[in-house]
Amino acid sequence: MGEEEKRDRIPSLVSDVPKAISAVEGSTTAIQNVGGEAPKAEGRIPPPAVSVSPSHPEKKMPSDDEEILKFLKETEQKIIVVGTGGSGTNTLDRLFEMGTYGVTTIGANTDARHLLKIRANKKILLGKKISGGRGAGSNPLVGEEAAKESLEEIKHVLTGASMVFVTCGLGGGTGTGSAPVIAQAARTAGALTVAVVTLPFASEGRVRMENALQGLDKLRKSVDTLIVIKNDKLLNLVPNLPLNTAFKVCDEVLAGSVKGIAELVTKAGLMNVDFADLRTILNNGGYAAIGLGEASIDAKHDERARIAVETALTSPLLDADISGSSRALINVIGGEDMTLKEAEYVVAETSKRISGSAHIIWGARIEENMKRSSMRILVVLAGVKFPQYKLPTETSGDVEELDLDIIG
């Protein structure tokens, strides 16, 4: 079986992450018979109540509405996603393909050639003097110094940000070293700062995992909330994939997680989550776990909510004991036939699995393009106990080290 065919077998839980997270804004138009109905002549079609013509000009927007719109535009929350290192910038490229609404993307890397290949609103070549655009050589210290060299440029692009996501794959040089520096700059500037990162596969060796864990310890001190996804856990979702394809799945999960959280506030829904809600859950949230779940189009209508929430709460990505979680952020996505009762069921089931005193904020959105009987869920559980990550055994450390900073 070829790589492309294997890729097609990736479960929809992962491959449909962009669909699970995206939302389509809907609107309801009320049609009013403003002028009353004209007298009907027998055998003739009555004329429309209001004719669209110069004699019936469109109503001008009330001045109050104009002022409100102006205020909203001036106070709109600025959300920035910084992808650093090879994996982090690959995640930005995936976000671009997904089409993420209402965010600004910034790619940062010490590898000039790789930076040219990815798509982002803004790019920063880190540490021109220290790295010469040739990468960090899998050395986190070089990545850290490169970020410090470019700190003023980093601060400049983060100016005015309300929320900053920092995403990378830990274990290499650039992402591991620069992520804590970038996160600290964002937090110091007053932005709600969330890191979404991956830990390397055990097969990548002991040295890479040591680098990752050291970087993780620095990063957790520089952010409000830290979401960690173990690449090895992803293998439970997509086993037997070629290595390069597995890395692409990691990029997709990172991108889908960032997109899902961001669009909770940038896209309107039936039950909206505003930025203040997001800050309530994620500000000083500590370690957080994320779960993605769905019910396929083959699910029975009265079972889809149960299937979707169970999939999310038993997801391999939830690599933590969630029973003590003190805060929860839930997003429920469904087709036009999704009911409020189903969304409430998802919230109720989640509340049973976490602390009884947990603060839960949830949103629900209709996605017009979703097929009937399908449902997708994103669950972010903050305030969980930080896991004790272990280093690979010496045996796995004998595997050849991989430099993910240059994997596209």
URQUIHU-V636766 format. One record per run of one state. SS is the DSSP state (2 for helix, 1 for strand, 0 for the rest). FROM is the first residue (numbers start at 0). LEN is the number of residues. If there is no record, write none. Layout:
# URQUIHU-V636766
SS/FROM/LEN ; SS/FROM/LEN
This chain:
# URQUIHU-V636766
0/0/2 ; 2/2/6 ; 0/8/3 ; 2/11/4 ; 0/15/1 ; 2/16/5 ; 0/21/41 ; 2/62/12 ; 0/74/4 ; 1/78/6 ; 2/84/14 ; 0/98/4 ; 1/102/7 ; 0/109/1 ; 1/110/1 ; 2/111/6 ; 0/117/4 ; 1/121/4 ; 0/125/2 ; 2/127/4 ; 0/131/2 ; 1/133/1 ; 0/134/5 ; 2/139/10 ; 0/149/1 ; 2/150/7 ; 0/157/5 ; 1/162/7 ; 0/169/4 ; 2/173/15 ; 0/188/3 ; 1/191/8 ; 0/199/2 ; 2/201/3 ; 0/204/1 ; 2/205/15 ; 0/220/4 ; 1/224/6 ; 2/230/7 ; 0/237/5 ; 2/242/24 ; 0/266/4 ; 1/270/1 ; 0/271/3 ; 2/274/8 ; 0/282/3 ; 1/285/10 ; 0/295/8 ; 2/303/10 ; 0/313/8 ; 2/321/3 ; 0/324/2 ; 1/326/8 ; 0/334/5 ; 2/339/14 ; 0/353/5 ; 1/358/8 ; 0/366/8 ; 1/374/8 ; 0/382/11 ; 2/393/4 ; 0/397/6 ; 2/403/3 ; 0/406/2
